[in-house]
């Protein structure tokens, strides 16, 4: 049976690369028995999903020339104060 440290390392690696099915099975069995690791993995997945959501959202942000000028003007005003 794998220990918690091994599980968290394997699970973290599994987010970036695929791991063999036996390791995935070992992770799942461990997570069924260990609430601490389950919560850790849950948080890692939440952070990964949040970051990928932000990255996707940033690709869809387009500012008009007028909006950029307004932002630049406000930034210039802030420098004066
Ligand atoms: Zn554990």
PDB file of the backbone (N, CA, C, O) and the ligand in Angstrom, with CONECT records:
HET     ZN  A 101       1
ATOM      1  N   UNK A   1       0.851  -1.194   0.000  1.00  0.00           N
ATOM      2  CA  UNK A   1       0.000   0.000   0.000  1.00  0.00           C
ATOM      3  C   UNK A   1       0.884   1.240   0.000  1.00  0.00           C
ATOM      4  O   UNK A   1       1.861   1.336   0.742  1.00  0.00           O
ATOM      5  N   UNK A   2       0.510   2.181  -0.853  1.00  0.00           N
ATOM      6  CA  UNK A   2       1.283   3.416  -0.956  1.00  0.00           C
ATOM      7  C   UNK A   2       0.977   4.328   0.232  1.00  0.00           C
ATOM      8  O   UNK A   2      -0.112   4.293   0.804  1.00  0.00           O
ATOM      9  N   UNK A   3       1.971   5.143   0.582  1.00  0.00           N
ATOM     10  CA  UNK A   3       1.798   6.080   1.685  1.00  0.00           C
ATOM     11  C   UNK A   3       1.257   7.407   1.141  1.00  0.00           C
ATOM     12  O   UNK A   3       1.263   7.650  -0.066  1.00  0.00           O
ATOM     13  N   UNK A   4       0.791   8.254   2.059  1.00  0.00           N
ATOM     14  CA  UNK A   4       0.172   9.518   1.674  1.00  0.00           C
ATOM     15  C   UNK A   4       1.104  10.368   0.812  1.00  0.00           C
ATOM     16  O   UNK A   4       0.662  10.946  -0.182  1.00  0.00           O
ATOM     17  N   UNK A   5       2.367  10.454   1.170  1.00  0.00           N
ATOM     18  CA  UNK A   5       3.310  11.278   0.411  1.00  0.00           C
ATOM     19  C   UNK A   5       3.421  10.777  -1.028  1.00  0.00           C
ATOM     20  O   UNK A   5       3.450  11.566  -1.972  1.00  0.00           O
ATOM     21  N   UNK A   6       3.483   9.453  -1.180  1.00  0.00           N
ATOM     22  CA  UNK A   6       3.565   8.870  -2.527  1.00  0.00           C
ATOM     23  C   UNK A   6       2.284   9.149  -3.317  1.00  0.00           C
ATOM     24  O   UNK A   6       2.329   9.429  -4.515  1.00  0.00           O
ATOM     25  N   UNK A   7       1.166   9.069  -2.642  1.00  0.00           N
ATOM     26  CA  UNK A   7      -0.120   9.306  -3.312  1.00  0.00           C
ATOM     27  C   UNK A   7      -0.219  10.742  -3.806  1.00  0.00           C
ATOM     28  O   UNK A   7      -0.632  10.985  -4.940  1.00  0.00           O
ATOM     29  N   UNK A   8       0.158  11.691  -2.958  1.00  0.00           N
ATOM     30  CA  UNK A   8       0.040  13.092  -3.373  1.00  0.00           C
ATOM     31  C   UNK A   8       0.992  13.402  -4.524  1.00  0.00           C
ATOM     32  O   UNK A   8       0.651  14.172  -5.422  1.00  0.00           O
ATOM     33  N   UNK A   9       2.184  12.805  -4.501  1.00  0.00           N
ATOM     34  CA  UNK A   9       3.119  13.018  -5.617  1.00  0.00           C
ATOM     35  C   UNK A   9       2.581  12.395  -6.904  1.00  0.00           C
ATOM     36  O   UNK A   9       2.604  13.028  -7.959  1.00  0.00           O
ATOM     37  N   UNK A  10       2.102  11.169  -6.816  1.00  0.00           N
ATOM     38  CA  UNK A  10       1.545  10.495  -7.996  1.00  0.00           C
ATOM     39  C   UNK A  10       0.332  11.247  -8.533  1.00  0.00           C
ATOM     40  O   UNK A  10       0.193  11.446  -9.740  1.00  0.00           O
ATOM     41  N   UNK A  11      -0.529  11.653  -7.632  1.00  0.00           N
ATOM     42  CA  UNK A  11      -1.746  12.344  -8.058  1.00  0.00           C
ATOM     43  C   UNK A  11      -1.418  13.695  -8.683  1.00  0.00           C
ATOM     44  O   UNK A  11      -2.035  14.088  -9.674  1.00  0.00           O
ATOM     45  N   UNK A  12      -0.456  14.403  -8.114  1.00  0.00           N
ATOM     46  CA  UNK A  12      -0.044  15.685  -8.692  1.00  0.00           C
ATOM     47  C   UNK A  12       0.538  15.476 -10.080  1.00  0.00           C
ATOM     48  O   UNK A  12       0.246  16.240 -10.999  1.00  0.00           O
ATOM     49  N   UNK A  13       1.361  14.445 -10.237  1.00  0.00           N
ATOM     50  CA  UNK A  13       1.940  14.130 -11.547  1.00  0.00           C
ATOM     51  C   UNK A  13       0.865  13.707 -12.539  1.00  0.00           C
ATOM     52  O   UNK A  13       0.970  13.990 -13.732  1.00  0.00           O
ATOM     53  N   UNK A  14      -0.168  13.031 -12.047  1.00  0.00           N
ATOM     54  CA  UNK A  14      -1.214  12.542 -12.949  1.00  0.00           C
ATOM     55  C   UNK A  14      -2.006  13.686 -13.566  1.00  0.00           C
ATOM     56  O   UNK A  14      -2.669  13.502 -14.587  1.00  0.00           O
ATOM     57  N   UNK A  15      -1.943  14.869 -12.952  1.00  0.00           N
ATOM     58  CA  UNK A  15      -2.654  16.016 -13.520  1.00  0.00           C
ATOM     59  C   UNK A  15      -1.957  16.498 -14.790  1.00  0.00           C
ATOM     60  O   UNK A  15      -2.608  17.034 -15.687  1.00  0.00           O
ATOM     61  N   UNK A  16      -0.642  16.313 -14.873  1.00  0.00           N
ATOM     62  CA  UNK A  16       0.128  16.791 -16.023  1.00  0.00           C
ATOM     63  C   UNK A  16       0.379  15.696 -17.057  1.00  0.00           C
ATOM     64  O   UNK A  16       0.405  15.961 -18.259  1.00  0.00           O
ATOM     65  N   UNK A  17       0.562  14.471 -16.582  1.00  0.00           N
ATOM     66  CA  UNK A  17       0.852  13.362 -17.499  1.00  0.00           C
ATOM     67  C   UNK A  17      -0.012  12.170 -17.126  1.00  0.00           C
ATOM     68  O   UNK A  17      -0.524  12.078 -16.010  1.00  0.00           O
ATOM     69  N   UNK A  18      -0.165  11.264 -18.073  1.00  0.00           N
ATOM     70  CA  UNK A  18      -0.942  10.062 -17.758  1.00  0.00           C
ATOM     71  C   UNK A  18      -0.047   9.074 -17.001  1.00  0.00           C
ATOM     72  O   UNK A  18       1.158   8.995 -17.237  1.00  0.00           O
ATOM     73  N   UNK A  19      -0.652   8.349 -16.115  1.00  0.00           N
ATOM     74  CA  UNK A  19       0.086   7.366 -15.321  1.00  0.00           C
ATOM     75  C   UNK A  19      -0.548   6.001 -15.571  1.00  0.00           C
ATOM     76  O   UNK A  19      -1.709   5.922 -15.973  1.00  0.00           O
ATOM     77  N   UNK A  20       0.209   4.918 -15.333  1.00  0.00           N
ATOM     78  CA  UNK A  20      -0.321   3.573 -15.582  1.00  0.00           C
ATOM     79  C   UNK A  20      -1.593   3.291 -14.777  1.00  0.00           C
ATOM     80  O   UNK A  20      -1.795   3.842 -13.695  1.00  0.00           O
ATOM     81  N   UNK A  21      -2.441   2.426 -15.325  1.00  0.00           N
ATOM     82  CA  UNK A  21      -3.738   2.153 -14.708  1.00  0.00           C
ATOM     83  C   UNK A  21      -3.597   1.585 -13.302  1.00  0.00           C
ATOM     84  O   UNK A  21      -4.435   1.841 -12.437  1.00  0.00           O
ATOM     85  N   UNK A  22      -2.518   0.799 -13.070  1.00  0.00           N
ATOM     86  CA  UNK A  22      -2.336   0.219 -11.733  1.00  0.00           C
ATOM     87  C   UNK A  22      -2.081   1.310 -10.697  1.00  0.00           C
ATOM     88  O   UNK A  22      -2.593   1.244  -9.580  1.00  0.00           O
ATOM     89  N   UNK A  23      -1.291   2.311 -11.071  1.00  0.00           N
ATOM     90  CA  UNK A  23      -1.042   3.431 -10.152  1.00  0.00           C
ATOM     91  C   UNK A  23      -2.329   4.218  -9.921  1.00  0.00           C
ATOM     92  O   UNK A  23      -2.624   4.631  -8.800  1.00  0.00           O
ATOM     93  N   UNK A  24      -3.096   4.422 -11.005  1.00  0.00           N
ATOM     94  CA  UNK A  24      -4.375   5.133 -10.851  1.00  0.00           C
ATOM     95  C   UNK A  24      -5.304   4.382  -9.902  1.00  0.00           C
ATOM     96  O   UNK A  24      -5.983   4.989  -9.074  1.00  0.00           O
ATOM     97  N   UNK A  25      -5.328   3.059 -10.029  1.00  0.00           N
ATOM     98  CA  UNK A  25      -6.155   2.235  -9.152  1.00  0.00           C
ATOM     99  C   UNK A  25      -5.690   2.368  -7.700  1.00  0.00           C
ATOM    100  O   UNK A  25      -6.507   2.481  -6.786  1.00  0.00           O
ATOM    101  N   UNK A  26      -4.369   2.353  -7.499  1.00  0.00           N
ATOM    102  CA  UNK A  26      -3.833   2.490  -6.145  1.00  0.00           C
ATOM    103  C   UNK A  26      -4.221   3.846  -5.549  1.00  0.00           C
ATOM    104  O   UNK A  26      -4.553   3.947  -4.368  1.00  0.00           O
ATOM    105  N   UNK A  27      -4.172   4.880  -6.385  1.00  0.00           N
ATOM    106  CA  UNK A  27      -4.560   6.221  -5.913  1.00  0.00           C
ATOM    107  C   UNK A  27      -6.030   6.223  -5.513  1.00  0.00           C
ATOM    108  O   UNK A  27      -6.388   6.709  -4.441  1.00  0.00           O
ATOM    109  N   UNK A  28      -6.883   5.674  -6.383  1.00  0.00           N
ATOM    110  CA  UNK A  28      -8.322   5.669  -6.094  1.00  0.00           C
ATOM    111  C   UNK A  28      -8.636   4.896  -4.811  1.00  0.00           C
ATOM    112  O   UNK A  28      -9.451   5.333  -3.999  1.00  0.00           O
ATOM    113  N   UNK A  29      -7.986   3.750  -4.637  1.00  0.00           N
ATOM    114  CA  UNK A  29      -8.226   2.964  -3.416  1.00  0.00           C
ATOM    115  C   UNK A  29      -7.778   3.734  -2.178  1.00  0.00           C
ATOM    116  O   UNK A  29      -8.450   3.722  -1.147  1.00  0.00           O
ATOM    117  N   UNK A  30      -6.630   4.405  -2.297  1.00  0.00           N
ATOM    118  CA  UNK A  30      -6.134   5.177  -1.160  1.00  0.00           C
ATOM    119  C   UNK A  30      -7.087   6.330  -0.839  1.00  0.00           C
ATOM    120  O   UNK A  30      -7.389   6.600   0.323  1.00  0.00           O
ATOM    121  N   UNK A  31      -7.553   7.002  -1.896  1.00  0.00           N
ATOM    122  CA  UNK A  31      -8.445   8.149  -1.681  1.00  0.00           C
ATOM    123  C   UNK A  31      -9.774   7.734  -1.059  1.00  0.00           C
ATOM    124  O   UNK A  31     -10.419   8.529  -0.377  1.00  0.00           O
ATOM    125  N   UNK A  32     -10.179   6.495  -1.295  1.00  0.00           N
ATOM    126  CA  UNK A  32     -11.417   6.002  -0.676  1.00  0.00           C
ATOM    127  C   UNK A  32     -11.249   5.829   0.835  1.00  0.00           C
ATOM    128  O   UNK A  32     -12.223   5.865   1.588  1.00  0.00           O
ATOM    129  N   UNK A  33      -9.995   5.639   1.267  1.00  0.00           N
ATOM    130  CA  UNK A  33      -9.755   5.380   2.686  1.00  0.00           C
ATOM    131  C   UNK A  33      -9.156   6.571   3.433  1.00  0.00           C
ATOM    132  O   UNK A  33      -9.207   6.615   4.662  1.00  0.00           O
ATOM    133  N   UNK A  34      -8.585   7.542   2.700  1.00  0.00           N
ATOM    134  CA  UNK A  34      -7.853   8.619   3.362  1.00  0.00           C
ATOM    135  C   UNK A  34      -8.487   9.978   3.029  1.00  0.00           C
ATOM    136  O   UNK A  34      -8.363  10.481   1.912  1.00  0.00           O
ATOM    137  N   UNK A  35      -9.152  10.544   4.005  1.00  0.00           N
ATOM    138  CA  UNK A  35      -9.849  11.815   3.811  1.00  0.00           C
ATOM    139  C   UNK A  35      -8.865  12.957   3.548  1.00  0.00           C
ATOM    140  O   UNK A  35      -9.164  13.861   2.768  1.00  0.00           O
ATOM    141  N   UNK A  36      -7.695  12.923   4.191  1.00  0.00           N
ATOM    142  CA  UNK A  36      -6.708  13.991   4.025  1.00  0.00           C
ATOM    143  C   UNK A  36      -6.225  14.078   2.581  1.00  0.00           C
ATOM    144  O   UNK A  36      -6.199  15.158   1.990  1.00  0.00           O
ATOM    145  N   UNK A  37      -5.846  12.941   2.023  1.00  0.00           N
ATOM    146  CA  UNK A  37      -5.391  12.918   0.630  1.00  0.00           C
ATOM    147  C   UNK A  37      -6.541  13.258  -0.310  1.00  0.00           C
ATOM    148  O   UNK A  37      -6.346  13.951  -1.308  1.00  0.00           O
ATOM    149  N   UNK A  38      -7.733  12.773   0.005  1.00  0.00           N
ATOM    150  CA  UNK A  38      -8.901  13.071  -0.829  1.00  0.00           C
ATOM    151  C   UNK A  38      -9.106  14.583  -0.920  1.00  0.00           C
ATOM    152  O   UNK A  38      -9.318  15.129  -2.002  1.00  0.00           O
ATOM    153  N   UNK A  39      -9.040  15.252   0.238  1.00  0.00           N
ATOM    154  CA  UNK A  39      -9.227  16.715   0.252  1.00  0.00           C
ATOM    155  C   UNK A  39      -8.087  17.423  -0.478  1.00  0.00           C
ATOM    156  O   UNK A  39      -8.314  18.405  -1.184  1.00  0.00           O
ATOM    157  N   UNK A  40      -6.870  16.928  -0.309  1.00  0.00           N
ATOM    158  CA  UNK A  40      -5.710  17.516  -0.986  1.00  0.00           C
ATOM    159  C   UNK A  40      -5.880  17.459  -2.503  1.00  0.00           C
ATOM    160  O   UNK A  40      -5.699  18.459  -3.197  1.00  0.00           O
ATOM    161  N   UNK A  41      -6.228  16.278  -3.003  1.00  0.00           N
ATOM    162  CA  UNK A  41      -6.406  16.091  -4.446  1.00  0.00           C
ATOM    163  C   UNK A  41      -7.569  16.936  -4.958  1.00  0.00           C
ATOM    164  O   UNK A  41      -7.509  17.510  -6.046  1.00  0.00           O
ATOM    165  N   UNK A  42      -8.606  16.999  -4.166  1.00  0.00           N
ATOM    166  CA  UNK A  42      -9.770  17.812  -4.546  1.00  0.00           C
ATOM    167  C   UNK A  42      -9.350  19.276  -4.710  1.00  0.00           C
ATOM    168  O   UNK A  42      -9.770  19.935  -5.661  1.00  0.00           O
ATOM    169  N   UNK A  43      -8.526  19.790  -3.792  1.00  0.00           N
ATOM    170  CA  UNK A  43      -8.066  21.173  -3.874  1.00  0.00           C
ATOM    171  C   UNK A  43      -7.135  21.386  -5.067  1.00  0.00           C
ATOM    172  O   UNK A  43      -7.212  22.415  -5.738  1.00  0.00           O
ATOM    173  N   UNK A  44      -6.262  20.425  -5.331  1.00  0.00           N
ATOM    174  CA  UNK A  44      -5.360  20.524  -6.485  1.00  0.00           C
ATOM    175  C   UNK A  44      -6.167  20.614  -7.783  1.00  0.00           C
ATOM    176  O   UNK A  44      -5.874  21.435  -8.652  1.00  0.00           O
ATOM    177  N   UNK A  45      -7.183  19.761  -7.898  1.00  0.00           N
ATOM    178  CA  UNK A  45      -8.023  19.772  -9.100  1.00  0.00           C
ATOM    179  C   UNK A  45      -8.785  21.089  -9.222  1.00  0.00           C
ATOM    180  O   UNK A  45      -8.944  21.623 -10.319  1.00  0.00           O
ATOM    181  N   UNK A  46      -9.259  21.611  -8.080  1.00  0.00           N
ATOM    182  CA  UNK A  46      -9.978  22.887  -8.102  1.00  0.00           C
ATOM    183  C   UNK A  46      -9.060  24.004  -8.588  1.00  0.00           C
ATOM    184  O   UNK A  46      -9.463  24.822  -9.414  1.00  0.00           O
ATOM    185  N   UNK A  47      -7.836  24.041  -8.083  1.00  0.00           N
ATOM    186  CA  UNK A  47      -6.871  25.077  -8.491  1.00  0.00           C
ATOM    187  C   UNK A  47      -6.552  24.936  -9.979  1.00  0.00           C
ATOM    188  O   UNK A  47      -6.496  25.929 -10.704  1.00  0.00           O
ATOM    189  N   UNK A  48      -6.344  23.699 -10.430  1.00  0.00           N
ATOM    190  CA  UNK A  48      -6.039  23.476 -11.850  1.00  0.00           C
ATOM    191  C   UNK A  48      -7.207  23.931 -12.733  1.00  0.00           C
ATOM    192  O   UNK A  48      -6.992  24.584 -13.755  1.00  0.00           O
ATOM    193  N   UNK A  49      -8.432  23.592 -12.345  1.00  0.00           N
ATOM    194  CA  UNK A  49      -9.599  24.007 -13.122  1.00  0.00           C
ATOM    195  C   UNK A  49      -9.763  25.525 -13.117  1.00  0.00           C
ATOM    196  O   UNK A  49     -10.130  26.117 -14.132  1.00  0.00           O
ATOM    197  N   UNK A  50      -9.491  26.152 -11.976  1.00  0.00           N
ATOM    198  CA  UNK A  50      -9.608  27.606 -11.882  1.00  0.00           C
ATOM    199  C   UNK A  50      -8.592  28.277 -12.787  1.00  0.00           C
ATOM    200  O   UNK A  50      -8.928  29.220 -13.503  1.00  0.00           O
ATOM    201  N   UNK A  51      -7.360  27.808 -12.766  1.00  0.00           N
ATOM    202  CA  UNK A  51      -6.309  28.398 -13.599  1.00  0.00           C
ATOM    203  C   UNK A  51      -6.624  28.206 -15.079  1.00  0.00           C
ATOM    204  O   UNK A  51      -6.473  29.138 -15.869  1.00  0.00           O
ATOM    205  N   UNK A  52      -7.055  27.018 -15.459  1.00  0.00           N
ATOM    206  CA  UNK A  52      -7.365  26.796 -16.883  1.00  0.00           C
ATOM    207  C   UNK A  52      -8.578  27.624 -17.299  1.00  0.00           C
ATOM    208  O   UNK A  52      -8.654  28.072 -18.442  1.00  0.00           O
ATOM    209  N   UNK A  53      -9.521  27.831 -16.390  1.00  0.00           N
ATOM    210  CA  UNK A  53     -10.679  28.682 -16.690  1.00  0.00           C
ATOM    211  C   UNK A  53     -10.269  30.121 -16.898  1.00  0.00           C
ATOM    212  O   UNK A  53     -10.788  30.790 -17.792  1.00  0.00           O
ATOM    213  N   UNK A  54      -9.341  30.613 -16.084  1.00  0.00           N
ATOM    214  CA  UNK A  54      -8.839  31.988 -16.230  1.00  0.00           C
ATOM    215  C   UNK A  54      -8.107  32.121 -17.556  1.00  0.00           C
ATOM    216  O   UNK A  54      -8.290  33.107 -18.270  1.00  0.00           O
ATOM    217  N   UNK A  55      -7.281  31.139 -17.891  1.00  0.00           N
ATOM    218  CA  UNK A  55      -6.531  31.189 -19.154  1.00  0.00           C
ATOM    219  C   UNK A  55      -7.477  31.217 -20.345  1.00  0.00           C
ATOM    220  O   UNK A  55      -7.256  31.969 -21.294  1.00  0.00           O
ATOM    221  N   UNK A  56      -8.533  30.401 -20.306  1.00  0.00           N
ATOM    222  CA  UNK A  56      -9.502  30.394 -21.403  1.00  0.00           C
ATOM    223  C   UNK A  56     -10.218  31.729 -21.495  1.00  0.00           C
ATOM    224  O   UNK A  56     -10.466  32.236 -22.589  1.00  0.00           O
ATOM    225  N   UNK A  57     -10.552  32.299 -20.338  1.00  0.00           N
ATOM    226  CA  UNK A  57     -11.279  33.561 -20.313  1.00  0.00           C
ATOM    227  C   UNK A  57     -10.409  34.691 -20.869  1.00  0.00           C
ATOM    228  O   UNK A  57     -10.910  35.573 -21.567  1.00  0.00           O
ATOM    229  N   UNK A  58      -9.116  34.667 -20.562  1.00  0.00           N
ATOM    230  CA  UNK A  58      -8.228  35.723 -21.024  1.00  0.00           C
ATOM    231  C   UNK A  58      -8.127  35.757 -22.543  1.00  0.00           C
ATOM    232  O   UNK A  58      -7.923  36.821 -23.127  1.00  0.00           O
ATOM    233  N   UNK A  59      -8.268  34.602 -23.187  1.00  0.00           N
ATOM    234  CA  UNK A  59      -8.192  34.561 -24.652  1.00  0.00           C
ATOM    235  C   UNK A  59      -9.366  35.287 -25.288  1.00  0.00           C
ATOM    236  O   UNK A  59      -9.275  35.736 -26.431  1.00  0.00           O
ATOM    237  N   UNK A  60     -10.472  35.406 -24.556  1.00  0.00           N
ATOM    238  CA  UNK A  60     -11.676  36.012 -25.111  1.00  0.00           C
ATOM    239  C   UNK A  60     -11.835  37.483 -24.754  1.00  0.00           C
ATOM    240  O   UNK A  60     -12.853  38.093 -25.082  1.00  0.00           O
ATOM    241  N   UNK A  61     -10.840  38.060 -24.085  1.00  0.00           N
ATOM    242  CA  UNK A  61     -10.949  39.456 -23.692  1.00  0.00           C
ATOM    243  C   UNK A  61     -10.386  40.336 -24.799  1.00  0.00           C
ATOM    244  O   UNK A  61      -9.211  40.242 -25.155  1.00  0.00           O
ATOM    245  N   UNK A  62     -11.241  41.182 -25.330  1.00  0.00           N
ATOM    246  CA  UNK A  62     -10.808  42.137 -26.341  1.00  0.00           C
ATOM    247  C   UNK A  62     -11.258  43.518 -25.892  1.00  0.00           C
ATOM    248  O   UNK A  62     -12.421  43.713 -25.540  1.00  0.00           O
ATOM    249  N   UNK A  63     -10.359  44.457 -25.903  1.00  0.00           N
ATOM    250  CA  UNK A  63     -10.690  45.828 -25.544  1.00  0.00           C
ATOM    251  C   UNK A  63     -10.666  46.685 -26.795  1.00  0.00           C
ATOM    252  O   UNK A  63      -9.797  46.551 -27.656  1.00  0.00           O
ATOM    253  N   UNK A  64     -11.643  47.563 -26.864  1.00  0.00           N
ATOM    254  CA  UNK A  64     -11.661  48.496 -27.978  1.00  0.00           C
ATOM    255  C   UNK A  64     -10.554  49.534 -27.768  1.00  0.00           C
ATOM    256  O   UNK A  64     -10.010  49.671 -26.673  1.00  0.00           O
ATOM    257  N   UNK A  65     -10.240  50.250 -28.829  1.00  0.00           N
ATOM    258  CA  UNK A  65      -9.222  51.299 -28.745  1.00  0.00           C
ATOM    259  C   UNK A  65      -9.651  52.349 -27.739  1.00  0.00           C
ATOM    260  O   UNK A  65      -8.830  52.853 -26.971  1.00  0.00           O
ATOM    261  N   UNK A  66     -10.949  52.686 -27.739  1.00  0.00           N
ATOM    262  CA  UNK A  66     -11.462  53.692 -26.798  1.00  0.00           C
ATOM    263  C   UNK A  66     -11.293  53.221 -25.350  1.00  0.00           C
ATOM    264  O   UNK A  66     -10.889  53.993 -24.481  1.00  0.00           O
ATOM    265  N   UNK A  67     -11.599  51.973 -25.110  1.00  0.00           N
ATOM    266  CA  UNK A  67     -11.463  51.432 -23.752  1.00  0.00           C
ATOM    267  C   UNK A  67     -10.010  51.464 -23.298  1.00  0.00           C
ATOM    268  O   UNK A  67      -9.718  51.799 -22.150  1.00  0.00           O
ATOM    269  N   UNK A  68      -9.098  51.115 -24.207  1.00  0.00           N
ATOM    270  CA  UNK A  68      -7.673  51.167 -23.859  1.00  0.00           C
ATOM    271  C   UNK A  68      -7.246  52.582 -23.539  1.00  0.00           C
ATOM    272  O   UNK A  68      -6.463  52.801 -22.615  1.00  0.00           O
ATOM    273  N   UNK A  69      -7.757  53.561 -24.304  1.00  0.00           N
ATOM    274  CA  UNK A  69      -7.408  54.969 -24.058  1.00  0.00           C
ATOM    275  C   UNK A  69      -7.945  55.423 -22.702  1.00  0.00           C
ATOM    276  O   UNK A  69      -7.258  56.130 -21.964  1.00  0.00           O
ATOM    277  N   UNK A  70      -9.187  55.010 -22.372  1.00  0.00           N
ATOM    278  CA  UNK A  70      -9.769  55.390 -21.083  1.00  0.00           C
ATOM    279  C   UNK A  70      -8.950  54.800 -19.932  1.00  0.00           C
ATOM    280  O   UNK A  70      -8.693  55.471 -18.932  1.00  0.00           O
ATOM    281  N   UNK A  71      -8.554  53.567 -20.084  1.00  0.00           N
ATOM    282  CA  UNK A  71      -7.751  52.918 -19.034  1.00  0.00           C
ATOM    283  C   UNK A  71      -6.409  53.633 -18.900  1.00  0.00           C
ATOM    284  O   UNK A  71      -5.952  53.904 -17.789  1.00  0.00           O
ATOM    285  N   UNK A  72      -5.786  53.935 -20.026  1.00  0.00           N
ATOM    286  CA  UNK A  72      -4.486  54.613 -19.996  1.00  0.00           C
ATOM    287  C   UNK A  72      -4.616  55.989 -19.342  1.00  0.00           C
ATOM    288  O   UNK A  72      -3.749  56.398 -18.570  1.00  0.00           O
ATOM    289  N   UNK A  73      -5.712  56.707 -19.659  1.00  0.00           N
ATOM    290  CA  UNK A  73      -5.934  58.031 -19.068  1.00  0.00           C
ATOM    291  C   UNK A  73      -6.084  57.921 -17.553  1.00  0.00           C
ATOM    292  O   UNK A  73      -5.520  58.722 -16.808  1.00  0.00           O
ATOM    293  N   UNK A  74      -6.841  56.931 -17.104  1.00  0.00           N
ATOM    294  CA  UNK A  74      -7.021  56.732 -15.651  1.00  0.00           C
ATOM    295  C   UNK A  74      -5.696  56.379 -14.978  1.00  0.00           C
ATOM    296  O   UNK A  74      -5.403  56.844 -13.877  1.00  0.00           O
ATOM    297  N   UNK A  75      -4.911  55.562 -15.646  1.00  0.00           N
ATOM    298  CA  UNK A  75      -3.604  55.207 -15.081  1.00  0.00           C
ATOM    299  C   UNK A  75      -2.699  56.429 -15.003  1.00  0.00           C
ATOM    300  O   UNK A  75      -1.963  56.605 -14.032  1.00  0.00           O
ATOM    301  N   UNK A  76      -2.757  57.272 -16.032  1.00  0.00           N
ATOM    302  CA  UNK A  76      -1.950  58.506 -16.017  1.00  0.00           C
ATOM    303  C   UNK A  76      -2.403  59.434 -14.900  1.00  0.00           C
ATOM    304  O   UNK A  76      -1.573  60.060 -14.240  1.00  0.00           O
ATOM    305  N   UNK A  77      -3.725  59.529 -14.679  1.00  0.00           N
ATOM    306  CA  UNK A  77      -4.243  60.356 -13.590  1.00  0.00           C
ATOM    307  C   UNK A  77      -3.768  59.831 -12.245  1.00  0.00           C
ATOM    308  O   UNK A  77      -3.429  60.604 -11.349  1.00  0.00           O
ATOM    309  N   UNK A  78      -3.746  58.548 -12.115  1.00  0.00           N
ATOM    310  CA  UNK A  78      -3.323  57.938 -10.846  1.00  0.00           C
ATOM    311  C   UNK A  78      -1.852  58.260 -10.548  1.00  0.00           C
ATOM    312  O   UNK A  78      -1.472  58.428  -9.389  1.00  0.00           O
ATOM    313  N   UNK A  79      -1.039  58.343 -11.591  1.00  0.00           N
ATOM    314  CA  UNK A  79       0.370  58.655 -11.392  1.00  0.00           C
ATOM    315  C   UNK A  79       0.551  60.059 -10.857  1.00  0.00           C
ATOM    316  O   UNK A  79       1.454  60.313 -10.060  1.00  0.00           O
ATOM    317  N   UNK A  80      -0.331  61.004 -11.305  1.00  0.00           N
ATOM    318  CA  UNK A  80      -0.243  62.398 -10.868  1.00  0.00           C
ATOM    319  C   UNK A  80      -0.547  62.502  -9.386  1.00  0.00           C
ATOM    320  O   UNK A  80       0.114  63.242  -8.659  1.00  0.00           O
ATOM    321  N   UNK A  81      -1.552  61.757  -8.939  1.00  0.00           N
ATOM    322  CA  UNK A  81      -1.955  61.821  -7.530  1.00  0.00           C
ATOM    323  C   UNK A  81      -0.913  61.127  -6.724  1.00  0.00           C
ATOM    324  O   UNK A  81      -1.030  61.049  -5.501  1.00  0.00           O
TER     325      UNK A  81
HETATM  326 ZN    ZN A 101      -3.440   9.592   2.429  1.00  0.00          ZN
END
